[in-house]
Amino acid sequence: MGHSAAVWDCRTAIEITKDWNGIDQVMLRNPHGASAKVSLHGAQVVSWRNEHGEELLFTSSKAILKHPKAMRGGIPICFPQFGNCGSLEQHGFARNKVWTIDECPPALHPNDSHGKSFIDLVLKSSDEDLKCWPHSFEFRLRVALSSHGELLLISRVRNVNGKPFSFSFGYHAHLSVSDISEVRIEGLETLDYLDNLSRKERYTEQGDAITFESELDRVYLGAPNVVAVLDHERKRTYVVRKEGLPDIAVWNPWEKKSKAMADFGDDEYKQMLCVDGAAIEKPITLKPGEEWTGRMELSVVPSSFCSEQLL
């Protein structure tokens, strides 16, 4: 396709191209050279670059680029479940479906579009979905790139079913880091967490920050709406802001698990960290006609910032 359409002025444009499977993908750009790319396969953000062209998201060199499997990296959408439980596939089916561009998106707050290039995508329950998850829904996602380079994802899930249903959710954000052993997360200290490496036992975080020396797979409960991921070597900090998402999932597979994953390089755990805005411990329940909204914004600031300054 390759055509472009101006969104808010002539300097900021959307470009639609094809991905490796011939599925449409959308490139968002801002006036300063930052960009974000989202594939209609899973509505997955597969690239987010700053104004210097540096990639801020991790994608495995061994990622399987074959529909319908979700690609290992970027920001997959986990819905209607996060993790692996019950009869559904791990992290749900939304990340494996082909979404469509939403030609009639619902009105959002003016701040969600002003000064941003954005795309609205929609996924509606299919007959196939209803066989494994018998609830009719409409899922609308806005992916936006601000004039300052922030990446914003806004999910709206509506119950168009005749009865209530519940779901869990996560933005499975794979951040690119210089060296995992040099990274720390601030903002989750003193919180309770569920440890997926210990049968989801509940513990309380004891450290003044989260650092990495081995495999880690946790869900931090009741997390603050601003969390900072400090990358000392690159002297930059990822700032994760969220709304409507009470939990933060943190994951790094470390060496042993990396070698066991076919779509992940043996040493790539050193260059990635997942920090996910999520709703996991207490599923979201929607009555017929009700809608839920969950937002996550990612930005990058110099590492002289700390989480206290971001609140």
C-alpha positions as CSV (number, residue, x, y, z in Angstrom):
1,M,0.0,0.0,0.0
2,G,2.5,2.5,1.2
3,H,0.2,5.6,1.2
4,S,0.4,8.2,3.9
5,A,-2.2,10.3,5.6
6,A,-1.6,13.3,7.7
7,V,-3.0,13.1,11.2
8,W,-2.5,16.4,12.9
9,D,-0.3,18.4,10.7
10,C,1.9,17.8,7.6
11,R,5.0,16.9,9.7
12,T,3.3,13.9,11.5
13,A,2.1,11.1,9.3
14,I,0.8,7.5,9.3
15,E,2.2,5.1,6.8
16,I,0.7,1.7,6.1
17,T,2.9,-1.0,4.7
18,K,2.9,-4.9,4.8
19,D,4.8,-7.0,7.4
20,W,6.6,-10.2,6.9
21,N,3.3,-12.1,6.6
22,G,1.7,-9.7,4.2
23,I,-0.4,-8.3,7.1
24,D,-0.8,-4.5,7.3
25,Q,1.4,-2.6,9.7
26,V,1.2,1.0,10.6
27,M,4.2,3.4,11.1
28,L,3.6,6.4,13.3
29,R,6.1,9.3,13.2
30,N,6.6,12.6,15.0
31,P,8.2,15.8,13.8
32,H,11.5,15.1,15.6
33,G,12.2,11.7,14.0
34,A,10.8,9.3,16.7
35,S,8.6,6.5,15.4
36,A,6.4,3.6,16.4
37,K,5.3,0.6,14.3
38,V,2.3,-1.5,15.1
39,S,1.3,-4.7,13.3
40,L,-2.4,-5.5,12.8
41,H,-1.2,-9.1,13.7
42,G,-2.1,-8.9,17.4
43,A,-2.2,-5.1,17.4
44,Q,1.4,-5.6,18.6
45,V,3.8,-2.6,18.8
46,V,6.9,-4.1,17.1
47,S,9.1,-1.0,17.2
48,W,9.5,2.2,19.1
49,R,12.4,4.4,18.3
50,N,13.6,7.8,19.7
51,E,14.5,10.8,17.7
52,H,18.0,9.4,17.2
53,G,16.7,6.2,15.6
54,E,17.6,4.0,18.6
55,E,15.3,1.1,19.1
56,L,13.7,1.1,22.6
57,L,11.9,-2.2,22.5
58,F,13.5,-5.6,22.5
59,T,12.7,-8.2,19.8
60,S,14.5,-11.6,19.8
61,S,16.7,-12.4,16.8
62,K,15.1,-15.8,16.9
63,A,11.5,-14.5,17.0
64,I,9.2,-16.7,14.9
65,L,7.7,-14.3,12.3
66,K,4.9,-16.6,11.2
67,H,1.2,-15.9,11.6
68,P,-0.6,-16.8,13.8
69,K,2.2,-17.1,16.4
70,A,2.9,-14.0,18.3
71,M,6.3,-12.5,17.8
72,R,8.7,-12.7,20.8
73,G,9.3,-9.0,21.6
74,G,7.7,-5.6,21.3
75,I,4.4,-5.2,23.2
76,P,2.0,-8.0,22.7
77,I,-1.6,-7.5,24.1
78,C,-2.5,-10.2,26.6
79,F,-6.2,-10.7,26.6
80,P,-8.5,-12.2,27.9
81,Q,-5.9,-13.8,30.2
82,F,-2.4,-13.0,31.3
83,G,-0.2,-16.0,31.8
84,N,-1.2,-19.6,31.4
85,C,-4.3,-21.0,33.1
86,G,-7.4,-22.8,32.1
87,S,-8.2,-23.9,28.5
88,L,-7.0,-20.7,26.7
89,E,-3.6,-20.4,25.1
90,Q,-0.9,-18.6,27.1
91,H,-1.6,-14.8,27.4
92,G,-4.9,-15.3,25.5
93,F,-5.8,-15.1,21.9
94,A,-5.8,-11.3,21.1
95,R,-2.1,-11.3,20.3
96,N,-2.6,-14.0,17.6
97,K,-5.6,-12.4,15.8
98,V,-5.5,-10.0,12.8
99,W,-7.1,-6.8,14.0
100,T,-8.7,-4.2,11.8
101,I,-8.3,-0.4,11.6
102,D,-11.2,1.2,13.4
103,E,-12.8,3.6,11.0
104,C,-15.3,4.9,13.7
105,P,-13.4,5.0,17.0
106,P,-15.2,6.2,20.1
107,A,-14.5,9.7,21.3
108,L,-11.5,9.8,23.7
109,H,-10.2,12.6,25.8
110,P,-8.8,15.4,23.7
111,N,-5.3,14.9,25.3
112,D,-5.3,11.4,23.8
113,S,-5.1,12.7,20.3
114,H,-3.9,16.4,20.4
115,G,-0.3,16.7,19.2
116,K,0.0,12.9,18.6
117,S,0.1,10.7,15.6
118,F,-2.2,7.7,16.4
119,I,-4.0,4.7,15.0
120,D,-7.2,3.1,16.3
121,L,-7.5,-0.7,16.0
122,V,-10.4,-3.0,16.8
123,L,-10.9,-6.7,17.5
124,K,-14.4,-8.2,17.8
125,S,-15.2,-11.7,19.0
126,S,-15.4,-14.2,16.2
127,D,-17.3,-17.5,16.1
128,E,-13.9,-19.2,16.6
129,D,-13.2,-17.1,19.7
130,L,-16.7,-17.9,21.1
131,K,-15.9,-21.6,21.0
132,C,-13.0,-21.3,23.5
133,W,-14.2,-18.1,25.4
134,P,-18.0,-17.8,25.1
135,H,-18.3,-14.0,25.7
136,S,-19.0,-11.4,23.0
137,F,-16.7,-8.4,23.3
138,E,-15.4,-5.4,21.4
139,F,-11.8,-4.5,22.1
140,R,-10.6,-1.1,20.8
141,L,-6.9,0.0,21.0
142,R,-5.4,3.3,20.3
143,V,-1.6,3.4,19.8
144,A,-0.3,7.0,19.9
145,L,3.1,8.6,19.5
146,S,3.4,12.1,21.1
147,S,5.4,15.1,19.7
148,H,7.9,14.4,22.6
149,G,8.3,10.7,21.6
150,E,6.1,9.1,24.4
151,L,4.3,5.9,23.4
152,L,0.7,5.6,24.6
153,L,-1.5,2.6,24.5
154,I,-5.2,2.9,25.4
155,S,-7.3,-0.2,25.6
156,R,-11.1,-0.2,25.8
157,V,-13.0,-3.5,26.3
158,R,-16.8,-3.5,26.0
159,N,-19.1,-6.3,27.0
160,V,-21.6,-6.8,24.2
161,N,-22.7,-10.1,25.8
162,G,-26.0,-10.9,27.5
163,K,-24.3,-11.7,30.8
164,P,-21.2,-10.5,32.8
165,F,-17.7,-11.8,32.0
166,S,-14.3,-11.4,33.6
167,F,-10.8,-11.2,32.1
168,S,-7.2,-10.5,33.0
169,F,-5.0,-8.2,30.9
170,G,-1.5,-7.1,30.3
171,Y,0.7,-4.9,28.1
172,H,3.6,-7.3,27.8
173,A,6.3,-4.6,27.2
174,H,9.8,-5.9,26.2
175,L,12.2,-3.1,27.0
176,S,15.6,-3.0,25.4
177,V,18.4,-2.6,28.0
178,S,22.2,-2.5,27.9
179,D,22.9,-5.1,30.5
180,I,20.2,-6.6,32.8
181,S,22.7,-6.8,35.7
182,E,23.0,-3.0,35.5
183,V,19.3,-2.3,35.6
184,R,17.1,-1.4,38.6
185,I,13.4,-0.8,39.0
186,E,12.2,1.9,41.4
187,G,8.7,2.3,42.6
188,L,7.8,-1.3,43.6
189,E,9.7,-1.4,46.9
190,T,7.7,-2.7,49.9
191,L,4.9,-4.0,47.7
192,D,3.4,-7.5,47.9
193,Y,4.0,-9.7,44.9
194,L,3.0,-13.1,43.5
195,D,6.1,-15.2,42.6
196,N,5.4,-17.3,39.5
197,L,8.6,-19.3,40.2
198,S,7.1,-20.4,43.6
199,R,3.6,-21.5,42.7
200,K,2.3,-17.9,42.9
201,E,3.1,-17.6,46.6
202,R,2.7,-14.1,48.0
203,Y,5.8,-12.3,49.3
204,T,6.7,-8.7,50.3
205,E,9.5,-6.9,48.4
206,Q,12.4,-6.3,50.8
207,G,14.8,-4.4,48.5
208,D,15.0,-0.6,48.1
209,A,14.9,-1.3,44.3
210,I,14.5,-4.4,42.2
211,T,17.8,-5.6,40.7
212,F,18.5,-8.8,38.7
213,E,20.9,-11.6,39.5
214,S,18.8,-14.6,38.4
215,E,15.5,-15.5,36.7
216,L,12.6,-13.3,37.9
217,D,8.9,-13.7,37.2
218,R,6.7,-11.7,39.5
219,V,3.4,-9.8,39.7
220,Y,3.6,-6.7,41.9
221,L,0.2,-6.0,43.4
222,G,-1.4,-2.5,43.9
223,A,1.5,-0.9,42.1
224,P,1.8,2.9,41.9
225,N,0.9,4.5,38.6
226,V,4.5,5.6,37.9
227,V,7.4,3.1,37.9
228,A,11.0,3.9,36.7
229,V,13.4,1.4,35.0
230,L,16.9,2.8,35.3
231,D,19.5,1.6,32.8
232,H,22.8,2.8,34.3
233,E,25.0,2.0,31.3
234,R,22.9,4.0,28.9
235,K,22.2,6.7,31.5
236,R,18.5,6.6,30.6
237,T,15.4,5.7,32.5
238,Y,12.2,4.3,31.1
239,V,9.2,5.8,32.8
240,V,6.1,3.5,32.9
241,R,2.8,5.3,33.6
242,K,-0.4,3.4,33.9
243,E,-4.1,3.9,34.6
244,G,-6.8,1.2,35.2
245,L,-4.1,-1.4,35.6
246,P,-3.5,-2.2,39.3
247,D,-0.5,-4.6,38.8
248,I,3.0,-4.6,37.3
249,A,4.4,-7.9,36.0
250,V,8.2,-8.1,35.9
251,W,10.0,-10.8,33.9
252,N,13.5,-11.8,32.9
253,P,14.1,-15.5,31.9
254,W,17.8,-15.5,32.7
255,E,20.2,-18.1,31.2
256,K,18.6,-21.5,31.8
257,K,15.1,-20.6,30.6
258,S,16.6,-18.6,27.6
259,K,18.3,-21.7,26.3
260,A,15.0,-23.7,26.6
261,M,13.0,-21.2,24.5
262,A,13.2,-21.9,20.7
263,D,12.3,-18.3,19.8
264,F,14.8,-16.6,22.1
265,G,18.6,-16.3,21.8
266,D,20.7,-18.0,24.5
267,D,22.2,-14.7,25.8
268,E,19.5,-12.3,24.9
269,Y,18.2,-12.2,28.4
270,K,21.0,-9.7,29.1
271,Q,19.4,-7.1,26.7
272,M,15.8,-7.3,27.7
273,L,13.4,-6.8,30.6
274,C,9.6,-7.1,30.6
275,V,7.7,-4.5,32.7
276,D,4.0,-4.9,32.1
277,G,1.1,-2.7,33.1
278,A,-1.5,-5.4,34.0
279,A,-4.7,-6.5,35.8
280,I,-3.9,-10.0,37.0
281,E,-4.7,-10.7,40.6
282,K,-8.2,-9.3,40.5
283,P,-9.8,-9.9,37.1
284,I,-11.8,-7.1,35.5
285,T,-15.6,-7.9,35.5
286,L,-17.9,-6.2,33.1
287,K,-21.7,-6.3,33.1
288,P,-23.6,-6.2,29.8
289,G,-22.9,-2.9,28.1
290,E,-20.1,-1.9,30.4
291,E,-16.7,-0.8,29.2
292,W,-13.2,-0.9,30.8
293,T,-10.3,1.3,29.9
294,G,-6.6,0.6,30.7
295,R,-3.8,2.9,29.7
296,M,0.0,2.6,29.6
297,E,2.5,5.3,28.6
298,L,6.2,4.7,28.1
299,S,8.7,7.5,28.0
300,V,12.5,7.8,28.3
301,V,14.3,10.5,30.4
302,P,17.9,11.0,31.4
303,S,18.9,8.8,34.4
304,S,19.4,11.8,36.7
305,F,15.6,11.4,37.3
306,C,14.4,9.1,40.0
307,S,10.9,7.8,40.7
308,E,10.1,10.4,43.4
309,Q,10.6,13.2,40.8
310,L,8.1,11.6,38.4
311,L,5.1,11.5,40.7
